[in-house]
Structures are given as structure tokens and as C-alpha cells.
Amino acid sequence: MSDQVQTFQIGDLELELQTSSEVFCPNLTTSRIAQTLENIEGKQVLDLGCGCGPIAIYMAKHGASKVTAVDVVPLATEIAKSNVERHGLGDKVSVHCGDLFSPIEDQKFDIIVNDVSGIAELPGRAAGWYPSAVPTGGEDGANVVIRMFQNVKNHLNPGGVLYFATSSLSNVQRILDAANEYMGQKIEEIGAFRIPFSKELTDIIEPLTKLCEEGLVSFEAKRSRHLWTLCVFRVQMP
């Protein structure tokens, strides 16, 4: 295991975080998701798929009254706990290990931020976003997110808000169809970001093109560059 402490730009904050080569590392998408979050102050919030803790820490620093963070990878939760203590937030942030909502039983929240696996397996592994210990969302990247939708309403307070992101390196339509089926509320797109392919993604352009032809992912070719799209959505309960 290779551990190190790095500084990451998460939304409007620079956060010093311990990371590991064996867990999901904060990246540009993490920062983009954070910058779309609103009205956090005084709220009870849940960070699903917390990784090493960047979004949980971000929300605590922006005034959340209580932050619960969950990840399915034991090492990620260990590192997240260390990072919470690093930032002096042990009284506001609790970290739990388990699959989706299983560690929190019947708790409800004002805000839920879903950052669980939403990338197809091939690009997720190739780009290094998902080390071997981190589960992906399957061949089209949608499986875990859809399981989240099936239960999320049980954990939102009246008027509560769910934030979730989609990557065009997944089956976005299947994810949005599930969101509409299980949420039953207006789904609002609040941010869209076009992101150039990394070298690792460019190196697998042929199998990615095949996935695109099969309708499992999508991306844009612009001159000599390829770009994928990150979208962030907001759903508010009545």
C-alpha cells in the first residue's frame, strides 16, 4: 500500500488529505460535485461513497451540523477517519463501513450526496479511478447507483435533497430512468462539465468506442481530442 498526504482542491477549499493507491483518490469530479452543493449550513447530511473523506469534510467545514460518511471499502473508512481527525472534525463527522445504507439503519437526513461508483468498469479501472479493491458499477457503470435509488427515499427527511452525479462513461440513460422510477420527483440538472480524456483513457479508445457503439457509454470526439461529460443532478423531496 502506498500512502501519502496531498493537497486537493475540493470546491472552494484546499484540503490536505491522506490518500492511498488502494482507495478512490479525490479528482476533478470530486471538486465539481462539491462546488454544486448548496444550503449545507445546519443540515444533517450523508456522504455515500466517501472514499478518503473529501466531501464529508467539505460539508462539515461549510456548516453542516452532523455529517455521516459511508464507504464499502474498509481501508477507505480508516483513512477517512484519519482525515476527519486531521481537520479537527471528529465531533461533527462519523465514518462507517458498509454497503450503501446498511450501516445507518433507519436514519434520515436533510441532504444526501451520492458519490458511489458510477463509471463503467473498463474506463474506471483503466483510468486508475477504481483500484482493484474498489467495486465499480458493472459493465455500464449503473448497477450501484440504481441500487442506491431503490432505497434513498427511506433516508430523506421531508424537503430533503439528494445530489447525484452521472458520467457519460456510464449508461446515463439507464441511471436517469431509475432516478425517475424510484424518486418520483423533478430531477434538476445543476451542473455539466466536459472533461478531456486522460492518457489512460486515450490508450483504450478502441474498446471504449465499442462500448459507445453498444450504448453503454458515450463521449465526444472534437478534432484530435476526446471528452466525456460529468453532470450533477439535484432532487428535492416534497
C-alpha atoms as one frame of an Amber mdcrd trajectory, in Angstrom:
protein
   0.000   0.000   0.000   1.321   3.442  -0.910   0.064   6.145   1.459   0.756
   9.844   1.162  -0.622  13.215   2.206  -1.586  15.567  -0.605  -3.419  18.856
  -1.012  -6.594  18.738  -3.108  -8.871  21.468  -4.402 -12.353  20.430  -3.291
 -14.894  23.035  -4.347 -13.679  26.314  -2.876 -11.418  24.657  -0.286  -7.873
  23.328  -0.355  -7.852  20.210   1.796  -4.819  18.297   3.000  -5.766  14.622
   2.882  -4.119  11.286   3.429  -4.662   9.030   0.422  -3.744   5.530  -0.680
  -3.178   3.823  -4.001  -5.719   1.210  -2.873  -8.715   3.552  -2.422 -10.537
   6.080  -4.586  -8.494   9.282  -4.722 -10.155  12.719  -4.971 -10.126  14.058
  -8.511 -11.672  16.767 -10.670 -15.113  15.176 -10.449 -14.957  15.301  -6.642
 -14.303  19.036  -6.780 -17.047  19.622  -9.351 -19.611  17.769  -7.237 -18.621
  19.765  -4.144 -18.974  23.119  -5.885 -22.618  22.390  -6.774 -23.716  21.718
  -3.170 -25.912  24.413  -1.591 -27.592  25.279   1.723 -25.469  22.929   3.805
 -25.311  25.004   6.980 -27.143  23.476   9.919 -28.147  20.356   7.984 -27.728
  16.675   8.788 -26.006  15.165   5.770 -24.939  11.778   4.431 -21.955  11.214
   2.149 -22.384   7.885   0.326 -19.163   6.529  -1.145 -16.983   8.821   0.950
 -13.602   7.410  -0.095 -10.922   9.153   1.944 -13.462  11.737   3.115 -13.141
  14.885   0.955 -16.836  15.681   0.500 -17.722  14.801   4.100 -15.015  17.144
   5.339 -16.061  19.814   2.838 -19.649  19.729   4.110 -18.571  19.849   7.751
 -16.400  22.886   7.020 -19.381  24.543   5.305 -21.522  24.349   8.406 -23.325
  21.004   8.350 -24.464  20.202  11.879 -23.747  16.483  11.521 -22.086  14.519
   8.731 -22.339  10.754   8.325 -19.905   9.218   5.842 -20.155   5.669   4.454
 -17.902   3.589   2.229 -17.880  -0.101   1.391 -14.059  -0.367   1.416 -12.637
  -0.838   4.951  -9.331   0.867   4.156 -11.159   3.920   2.773 -13.100   4.348
   6.013  -9.914   4.003   8.066  -8.240   6.740   6.028 -11.381   8.899   6.098
 -11.430   8.707   9.906  -7.786   9.782   9.964  -8.541  12.729   7.682 -11.528
  13.770   9.793  -9.235  13.908  12.839  -6.575  15.719  10.792  -9.084  18.527
  10.264 -10.357  18.513  13.848 -13.860  17.432  12.882 -14.292  14.320  14.996
 -17.234  15.878  16.835 -19.138  16.557  13.589 -18.248  13.697  11.242 -18.780
   9.965  11.820 -17.444   7.394   9.352 -18.937   3.930   8.819 -18.026   0.913
   6.698 -20.727  -0.910   4.754 -22.713  -1.184   1.550 -24.798   1.909   0.796
 -27.364   2.460   3.586 -26.658  -0.733   5.545 -24.554   0.925   8.300 -27.122
   3.642   9.065 -30.253   1.505   9.500 -33.332   3.797   9.551 -31.596   7.184
   9.922 -32.864  10.101   7.840 -31.011  13.144   6.528 -31.620  16.606   5.137
 -29.031  16.146   2.385 -27.620  13.000   0.800 -24.662  13.221  -1.568 -24.263
  10.071  -3.626 -20.734   9.540  -4.917 -20.750   5.749  -5.212 -19.386   4.026
  -8.300 -20.927   5.498 -11.427 -18.308   4.672 -14.068 -18.262   1.649 -16.362
 -15.714  -0.935 -15.297 -13.396  -0.656 -18.302 -12.680   3.114 -18.109 -12.880
   3.134 -14.312 -10.109   0.575 -13.987  -8.032   1.830 -16.913  -8.022   5.444
 -15.702  -6.955   4.354 -12.220 -10.056   5.831 -10.596 -11.072   2.458  -9.187
  -8.215   0.390  -7.727  -8.834  -3.341  -7.517 -10.355  -3.190  -4.014 -12.960
  -0.587  -5.028 -16.133  -2.006  -6.645 -17.299  -0.438  -9.886 -20.839  -0.076
 -11.180 -20.500  -3.010 -13.565 -20.035  -3.121 -17.320 -22.136   0.016 -17.896
 -21.454   1.720 -14.551 -25.107   1.892 -13.487 -25.643  -1.005 -11.081 -24.638
   0.527  -7.736 -26.298   3.878  -8.411 -29.564   2.140  -9.274 -29.430   0.178
  -6.011 -28.976   3.494  -4.220 -32.117   4.924  -5.865 -34.156   1.934  -4.709
 -33.737   2.912  -1.043 -32.773   6.577  -0.876 -36.288   7.941  -0.263 -36.390
   6.000   3.011 -33.454   8.067   4.267 -34.502  11.595   3.281 -36.412  13.923
   5.587 -39.411  15.821   4.164 -37.964  18.516   1.940 -34.654  16.632   1.867
 -32.307  16.834  -1.101 -30.378  14.177  -2.996 -27.368  15.145  -5.077 -26.009
  12.603  -7.551 -23.651  12.710 -10.495 -23.532  10.880 -13.803 -20.578  10.331
 -16.072 -21.010   9.791 -19.783 -18.511   6.955 -19.241 -21.527   5.046 -17.945
 -25.046   4.286 -19.118 -26.527   7.668 -18.227 -29.958   6.916 -19.641 -30.343
   3.782 -17.503 -29.326   5.773 -14.420 -31.778   8.603 -15.154 -34.580   6.149
 -15.927 -34.027   4.589 -12.494 -33.941   8.013 -10.853 -37.313   8.835 -12.374
 -38.759   5.427 -11.456 -37.715   5.416  -7.806 -37.618   9.115  -6.894 -40.858
  10.291  -8.485 -39.790  13.937  -8.198 -38.438  16.531 -10.584 -34.771  15.852
 -11.347 -32.867  19.076 -11.889 -29.516  19.228 -13.674 -27.415  21.782 -11.803
 -24.021  21.365 -13.402 -22.457  19.929 -16.562 -18.717  19.727 -17.167 -16.874
  18.457 -20.241 -13.604  16.799 -19.285 -10.787  15.801 -21.684  -9.683  12.178
 -21.769  -6.604  11.340 -19.759  -3.791   9.451 -21.457  -5.070   6.259 -19.840
  -8.483   6.711 -21.450  -6.990   7.649 -24.807  -4.975   4.435 -24.694  -8.192
   2.379 -24.624 -10.092   4.369 -27.233 -10.859   1.292 -29.366 -12.657  -0.740
 -26.662 -14.311   2.465 -25.413 -15.602   3.108 -28.928 -17.075  -0.398 -28.946
 -18.850   0.294 -25.636 -20.129   3.525 -27.135 -21.499   1.683 -30.179 -23.278
  -0.703 -27.783 -24.886   2.250 -25.984 -23.148   1.543 -22.657 -21.079   4.761
 -22.574 -20.772   7.931 -24.623 -18.116  10.528 -25.331 -17.403  13.331 -27.755
 -14.671  13.496 -30.362 -13.508  17.045 -31.029 -10.669  17.326 -33.526  -7.843
  15.279 -32.038  -9.341  15.239 -28.532 -11.954  13.138 -26.823 -14.107  14.444
 -23.988 -16.513  12.893 -21.519 -19.236  14.735 -19.602 -19.918  14.919 -15.877
 -23.422  16.048 -14.892 -24.631  16.777 -11.360 -28.328  16.461 -10.513 -30.476
  17.592  -7.608 -33.743  16.019  -6.446 -35.812  17.565  -3.636 -38.454  15.636
  -1.747 -41.830  17.279  -1.025
